[in-house]
Structure formats: structure tokens, C-alpha cells
Amino acid sequence: MCAASTESPEVPGRHHLDRRAEKLAGENVGAEDDLLSTRKVADWLGVSTQWVEIGRSKKYGPKFVRVGPRVIAYRRGDVLKWLRERTHASTAEYKSSAA
């Protein structure tokens, strides 16, 4: 059926999304198994589709599902999990996760 990315994404030490991760996670409601296109994920995160594509190829973006030979989708639940991983309570916690 669908093959999911098996490797966990590498989280870059810092990214501009980190400051908004908690807010972004609360904005998008729907079923966790909903499949979102690259465009919908980019719009949700407020980034370009190219950023999402580069994140996918460099393994620092959310997990994805290959729906067809040239079709990629993202489960809403995987994007939410990825955003929660980027949420920090303090700058000290933020620095320790970058190490």
C-alpha cells in the first residue's frame, strides 16, 4: 500500500518555526490520519513548498507518506507530532536539544 519514511527526521538545532510551533500545532484541526499535500503543509506552516521539499530530502521535516511514484502526502498527526517536538518551554531547553 503506502510506504512511510522509516527514518526519524533530524531536527536542526534552530529554526524560525520553533517560536511558532505551539501556536501552529493548535491552528490546524482535523483527523490525525488526514493526508495533506505538500502545498497544504507549507501553507499551514507559513513556509514555501520548496522549504517542505528540502526538509523532506534532508530529513528535518515531518514524516511523509509516498502515495504514488510522484505523489507525497503528510499525515496531519505526523505534522502535529513534529511541531510538538519543536516546542520548547525555555531557551535553556532549546539549547540542550541542539547539542
N, C-alpha and C positions, 0 to 999 in steps of 0.2 A: 504494500500500500504506500504509505508515505515514509520517507526516511528523514529522521530528525538529526540535527547536528549532535554528535555524541560527545564532543569535547566541550568542557565548560569554557565560557568566554573569559578571556583575560581582561581584567578590569584595569584600565590605565590609572595611574596614580591620581591624576586630577583631570577633571573635565568640567566645562561650563554647565553641563546638565546637573551636576551634583547639587548645586544650590537650589535647583527647582525640582529635584527628583520626587520629594514627598508630595508636593503640590501636583505634579504631573500624574503621579500614581492615583491621586484622588479624583482627577478630572474625567477619566475615561471609564465609563461603566458599561457592563455587558457581561456575557457569559465568558468564563475563563477559556473555554475551548473555541471561541470565535476566532476565525482566521482573518488576519489583517494583511493587506497588501503593503509593500514597501512604502508606497505613497501615503497610505493612512498612518503608518507608524511614524514616518517623517513629519507629517502634519501634526500628529499628537505631540511629538517631542519638540516641535518647533525647529527642526533642522532640515537640511536638504536630503533628497533621496540619495544623492551621492555619498553623504555622510553615513547614512544607514548601510549602503552597499559596501563602503570601505570598512566600516565597523564589522560587517559580516565577514569580509575576506581576511581581516587582520585579527579576528576572534575577540573583539572587545565589545561587540554589540549584543543584543538579546539573542537567545536561541531562535532558530528558524526551522521551518519545515519545507522540504523540497516537494512541491505538489506535482510538478511535471518537469520535463527536461529543461525548460527555461522559465519555470514559474516557482517563485519563492513566496512563502507566506510566514506570518508570525502569529503564534497563539497569543491572545490577549494576556493570558495568565503568565506566559514566559516573559512578556514585556514588563508586566507589573512586578514580577519577581526580580528582574534585572534592575528596575528602578529602585526597588526596596533595598537591594544590595548597595546601591549608590547613595543611600540616605545615611547621613551621619548626625550624631547628636551634638558633637563639639568638634572644634578644629583639631584637638589632640587626637581624637578618634580617627579623623580624616587622615592625619599624617601617618598614624600607625598602620592603616590599611594600604598605604602607598609603599611601604617597605617590603 
